[in-house]
Amino acid sequence: MFKPCIFLVAVLAACPLAEAQIFQRELGDFDLKLGTTPSRSMAQGLVKPTSPGGDSFHGGLDLSHDSGLYFGQFSPNMGLSSANNLEIDSYVGFKHPFDQTLGYEVGLIHYSYPKLSPLNSQEFYGGLNLLGNRFGVSFSNDPDRQDSTLFADLGGTQPFGIGVSMKYTTHQLGTPVSVEGGAIRAFSDWSLQFSRAWMGVDLNLIYSDSSLSGGDCSAYSGHNSQCDGLLTLKAARSFY
């Protein structure tokens, strides 16, 4: 079922200038979206637009039904550089609004690395959409580790036109990692992002950090691109 999806991901990834672009079309009772950023869903809080240190070629698709069922696929890293491997994130879920202000969503994401199959993993997620703000939780239980994530996207509030999103994750390692003075069995990391559109440019200020520091960072394998505190300013502009 996913082979055609993988092909479409590759087509989108060939358009590096299509930053944050989405193509949308109705197919009967289905709504098809192709884009260079994850589609609007609870999965958007978990699927990363780009991998840490990865190349800029990424994209995917999302197909949703009027009943609330949806599925899709996104590649945050096409693995075009020798330092990174192809990653394909496939998800399926169901979302249902109670009214215009409240709804819920549940689903499953499969993280696939075709060249590194032992690293494949699954993640369950669920959450609420309240007045356009998304609050969610996810849990993954892999053979070598367990990860639990809380995330929030205050896109429905945006004070002063500034979007705010947060993520906090705890990581429990199946095999402790030896470090100087002992071993690391668990750690946590978090990130806080502020975003705002300004004169056609998407500005993002991101702060990330973890519970590890110094020599203990050799055991870090979390969501952030760096173990220690990192402040990043990103600016992106769509060319069409």
DOLO-944390 format. One record per residue (C-alpha): residue number from 1; x, y, z. Coordinates in steps of 0.05 Angstrom, whole numbers, plus 5000, padded with zeros to 4 digits. Last residue first. Layout:
k=NUM, X=X, Y=Y, Z=Z $
...
This chain:
k=240, X=5117, Y=5613, Z=4895 $
k=239, X=5186, Y=5628, Z=4924 $
k=238, X=5166, Y=5613, Z=4996 $
k=237, X=5210, Y=5646, Z=5048 $
k=236, X=5245, Y=5614, Z=5107 $
k=235, X=5279, Y=5644, Z=5168 $
k=234, X=5307, Y=5602, Z=5225 $
k=233, X=5335, Y=5626, Z=5291 $
k=232, X=5364, Y=5572, Z=5336 $
k=231, X=5380, Y=5572, Z=5411 $
k=230, X=5414, Y=5509, Z=5436 $
k=229, X=5420, Y=5481, Z=5506 $
k=228, X=5462, Y=5419, Z=5509 $
k=227, X=5446, Y=5352, Z=5476 $
k=226, X=5443, Y=5378, Z=5404 $
k=225, X=5398, Y=5364, Z=5344 $
k=224, X=5339, Y=5352, Z=5390 $
k=223, X=5295, Y=5290, Z=5388 $
k=222, X=5336, Y=5245, Z=5434 $
k=221, X=5398, Y=5202, Z=5428 $
k=220, X=5444, Y=5228, Z=5483 $
k=219, X=5493, Y=5179, Z=5515 $
k=218, X=5555, Y=5219, Z=5496 $
k=217, X=5520, Y=5279, Z=5527 $
k=216, X=5539, Y=5251, Z=5596 $
k=215, X=5608, Y=5282, Z=5586 $
k=214, X=5581, Y=5352, Z=5595 $
k=213, X=5506, Y=5357, Z=5601 $
k=212, X=5444, Y=5313, Z=5603 $
k=211, X=5374, Y=5335, Z=5624 $
k=210, X=5361, Y=5362, Z=5554 $
k=209, X=5356, Y=5428, Z=5516 $
k=208, X=5321, Y=5462, Z=5458 $
k=207, X=5304, Y=5535, Z=5442 $
k=206, X=5273, Y=5552, Z=5376 $
k=205, X=5259, Y=5620, Z=5344 $
k=204, X=5222, Y=5614, Z=5278 $
k=203, X=5210, Y=5668, Z=5226 $
k=202, X=5168, Y=5653, Z=5164 $
k=201, X=5183, Y=5707, Z=5113 $
k=200, X=5128, Y=5740, Z=5070 $
k=199, X=5137, Y=5808, Z=5104 $
k=198, X=5137, Y=5776, Z=5173 $
k=197, X=5104, Y=5710, Z=5191 $
k=196, X=5114, Y=5689, Z=5263 $
k=195, X=5140, Y=5629, Z=5300 $
k=194, X=5161, Y=5614, Z=5372 $
k=193, X=5187, Y=5545, Z=5389 $
k=192, X=5202, Y=5511, Z=5455 $
k=191, X=5239, Y=5445, Z=5459 $
k=190, X=5249, Y=5389, Z=5509 $
k=189, X=5294, Y=5332, Z=5528 $
k=188, X=5293, Y=5276, Z=5579 $
k=187, X=5341, Y=5223, Z=5604 $
k=186, X=5342, Y=5150, Z=5625 $
k=185, X=5390, Y=5093, Z=5638 $
k=184, X=5456, Y=5131, Z=5635 $
k=183, X=5516, Y=5094, Z=5665 $
k=182, X=5569, Y=5110, Z=5716 $
k=181, X=5627, Y=5157, Z=5730 $
k=180, X=5648, Y=5170, Z=5658 $
k=179, X=5593, Y=5145, Z=5614 $
k=178, X=5565, Y=5076, Z=5599 $
k=177, X=5499, Y=5073, Z=5562 $
k=176, X=5445, Y=5032, Z=5596 $
k=175, X=5410, Y=4981, Z=5551 $
k=174, X=5334, Y=4986, Z=5546 $
k=173, X=5338, Y=5062, Z=5549 $
k=172, X=5280, Y=5102, Z=5578 $
k=171, X=5271, Y=5169, Z=5542 $
k=170, X=5226, Y=5225, Z=5569 $
k=169, X=5199, Y=5276, Z=5520 $
k=168, X=5175, Y=5348, Z=5526 $
k=167, X=5149, Y=5388, Z=5466 $
k=166, X=5125, Y=5459, Z=5460 $
k=165, X=5092, Y=5503, Z=5406 $
k=164, X=5079, Y=5577, Z=5404 $
k=163, X=5053, Y=5619, Z=5345 $
k=162, X=5063, Y=5694, Z=5348 $
k=161, X=5009, Y=5739, Z=5319 $
k=160, X=5010, Y=5785, Z=5380 $
k=159, X=4983, Y=5726, Z=5421 $
k=158, X=4976, Y=5665, Z=5375 $
k=157, X=4914, Y=5631, Z=5404 $
k=156, X=4892, Y=5577, Z=5355 $
k=155, X=4963, Y=5557, Z=5339 $
k=154, X=4978, Y=5540, Z=5411 $
k=153, X=5013, Y=5474, Z=5393 $
k=152, X=5025, Y=5429, Z=5452 $
k=151, X=5067, Y=5367, Z=5463 $
k=150, X=5077, Y=5312, Z=5514 $
k=149, X=5122, Y=5254, Z=5494 $
k=148, X=5138, Y=5185, Z=5522 $
k=147, X=5195, Y=5144, Z=5494 $
k=146, X=5213, Y=5072, Z=5511 $
k=145, X=5278, Y=5038, Z=5489 $
k=144, X=5314, Y=4977, Z=5460 $
k=143, X=5256, Y=4932, Z=5438 $
k=142, X=5211, Y=4992, Z=5422 $
k=141, X=5153, Y=5019, Z=5463 $
k=140, X=5130, Y=5086, Z=5436 $
k=139, X=5082, Y=5132, Z=5471 $
k=138, X=5049, Y=5197, Z=5450 $
k=137, X=5012, Y=5254, Z=5483 $
k=136, X=4974, Y=5313, Z=5454 $
k=135, X=4948, Y=5383, Z=5462 $
k=134, X=4928, Y=5421, Z=5399 $
k=133, X=4901, Y=5493, Z=5399 $
k=132, X=4848, Y=5510, Z=5347 $
k=131, X=4795, Y=5526, Z=5399 $
k=130, X=4811, Y=5460, Z=5434 $
k=129, X=4839, Y=5402, Z=5394 $
k=128, X=4851, Y=5343, Z=5439 $
k=127, X=4901, Y=5287, Z=5440 $
k=126, X=4926, Y=5219, Z=5418 $
k=125, X=4989, Y=5184, Z=5396 $
k=124, X=5017, Y=5115, Z=5387 $
k=123, X=5089, Y=5108, Z=5361 $
k=122, X=5121, Y=5053, Z=5321 $
k=121, X=5194, Y=5036, Z=5306 $
k=120, X=5242, Y=5016, Z=5251 $
k=119, X=5315, Y=5019, Z=5274 $
k=118, X=5329, Y=4946, Z=5256 $
k=117, X=5312, Y=4964, Z=5183 $
k=116, X=5372, Y=5010, Z=5172 $
k=115, X=5372, Y=5020, Z=5097 $
k=114, X=5296, Y=5024, Z=5092 $
k=113, X=5291, Y=5069, Z=5154 $
k=112, X=5218, Y=5068, Z=5174 $
k=111, X=5181, Y=5105, Z=5229 $
k=110, X=5110, Y=5078, Z=5236 $
k=109, X=5061, Y=5128, Z=5265 $
k=108, X=4995, Y=5109, Z=5299 $
k=107, X=4932, Y=5148, Z=5312 $
k=106, X=4882, Y=5183, Z=5358 $
k=105, X=4847, Y=5250, Z=5352 $
k=104, X=4797, Y=5290, Z=5392 $
k=103, X=4752, Y=5350, Z=5381 $
k=102, X=4729, Y=5416, Z=5413 $
k=101, X=4713, Y=5486, Z=5390 $
k=100, X=4673, Y=5478, Z=5326 $
k=99, X=4634, Y=5419, Z=5354 $
k=98, X=4648, Y=5348, Z=5376 $
k=97, X=4703, Y=5342, Z=5324 $
k=96, X=4728, Y=5273, Z=5306 $
k=95, X=4798, Y=5251, Z=5285 $
k=94, X=4821, Y=5182, Z=5264 $
k=93, X=4892, Y=5159, Z=5250 $
k=92, X=4942, Y=5127, Z=5203 $
k=91, X=5015, Y=5145, Z=5196 $
k=90, X=5076, Y=5130, Z=5154 $
k=89, X=5144, Y=5164, Z=5169 $
k=88, X=5198, Y=5150, Z=5117 $
k=87, X=5271, Y=5161, Z=5133 $
k=86, X=5328, Y=5154, Z=5083 $
k=85, X=5396, Y=5157, Z=5116 $
k=84, X=5441, Y=5215, Z=5132 $
k=83, X=5516, Y=5229, Z=5130 $
k=82, X=5526, Y=5207, Z=5058 $
k=81, X=5476, Y=5260, Z=5034 $
k=80, X=5414, Y=5244, Z=4994 $
k=79, X=5380, Y=5209, Z=5052 $
k=78, X=5310, Y=5235, Z=5035 $
k=77, X=5300, Y=5262, Z=5105 $
k=76, X=5235, Y=5286, Z=5135 $
k=75, X=5197, Y=5237, Z=5091 $
k=74, X=5122, Y=5240, Z=5103 $
k=73, X=5067, Y=5189, Z=5093 $
k=72, X=4992, Y=5192, Z=5100 $
k=71, X=4929, Y=5164, Z=5131 $
k=70, X=4862, Y=5193, Z=5150 $
k=69, X=4795, Y=5171, Z=5180 $
k=68, X=4749, Y=5227, Z=5202 $
k=67, X=4687, Y=5202, Z=5166 $
k=66, X=4696, Y=5254, Z=5111 $
k=65, X=4760, Y=5217, Z=5091 $
k=64, X=4832, Y=5241, Z=5095 $
k=63, X=4893, Y=5230, Z=5049 $
k=62, X=4959, Y=5262, Z=5069 $
k=61, X=5022, Y=5265, Z=5027 $
k=60, X=5096, Y=5276, Z=5035 $
k=59, X=5156, Y=5322, Z=5031 $
k=58, X=5231, Y=5330, Z=5045 $
k=57, X=5295, Y=5352, Z=5011 $
k=56, X=5332, Y=5401, Z=5055 $
k=55, X=5387, Y=5352, Z=5077 $
k=54, X=5393, Y=5328, Z=5149 $
k=53, X=5432, Y=5358, Z=5206 $
k=52, X=5375, Y=5344, Z=5253 $
k=51, X=5319, Y=5315, Z=5211 $
k=50, X=5271, Y=5361, Z=5176 $
k=49, X=5196, Y=5374, Z=5181 $
k=48, X=5194, Y=5330, Z=5244 $
k=47, X=5135, Y=5283, Z=5251 $
k=46, X=5110, Y=5286, Z=5323 $
k=45, X=5068, Y=5349, Z=5329 $
k=44, X=5046, Y=5342, Z=5257 $
k=43, X=5018, Y=5274, Z=5275 $
k=42, X=4961, Y=5309, Z=5311 $
k=41, X=4939, Y=5331, Z=5242 $
k=40, X=4951, Y=5387, Z=5192 $
k=39, X=4998, Y=5357, Z=5139 $
k=38, X=5073, Y=5351, Z=5150 $
k=37, X=5113, Y=5402, Z=5109 $
k=36, X=5135, Y=5398, Z=5036 $
k=35, X=5064, Y=5385, Z=5012 $
k=34, X=5014, Y=5340, Z=4979 $
k=33, X=4943, Y=5339, Z=5006 $
k=32, X=4886, Y=5295, Z=4984 $
k=31, X=4815, Y=5303, Z=5012 $
k=30, X=4771, Y=5241, Z=5004 $
k=29, X=4696, Y=5236, Z=4996 $
k=28, X=4703, Y=5244, Z=4920 $
k=27, X=4776, Y=5262, Z=4907 $
k=26, X=4784, Y=5334, Z=4931 $
k=25, X=4850, Y=5368, Z=4917 $
k=24, X=4904, Y=5403, Z=4958 $
k=23, X=4975, Y=5423, Z=4940 $
k=22, X=5014, Y=5449, Z=5000 $
k=21, X=5077, Y=5493, Z=5000 $
k=20, X=5119, Y=5502, Z=5064 $
k=19, X=5183, Y=5512, Z=5024 $
k=18, X=5174, Y=5494, Z=4951 $
k=17, X=5244, Y=5514, Z=4932 $
k=16, X=5272, Y=5445, Z=4944 $
k=15, X=5226, Y=5413, Z=4893 $
k=14, X=5253, Y=5342, Z=4883 $
k=13, X=5227, Y=5323, Z=4951 $
k=12, X=5157, Y=5327, Z=4924 $
k=11, X=5170, Y=5274, Z=4872 $
k=10, X=5205, Y=5229, Z=4923 $
k=9, X=5146, Y=5233, Z=4970 $
k=8, X=5101, Y=5213, Z=4912 $
k=7, X=5142, Y=5151, Z=4899 $
k=6, X=5140, Y=5131, Z=4972 $
k=5, X=5065, Y=5138, Z=4971 $
k=4, X=5059, Y=5092, Z=4911 $
k=3, X=5097, Y=5039, Z=4950 $
k=2, X=5057, Y=5047, Z=5015 $
k=1, X=5000, Y=5000, Z=5000 $
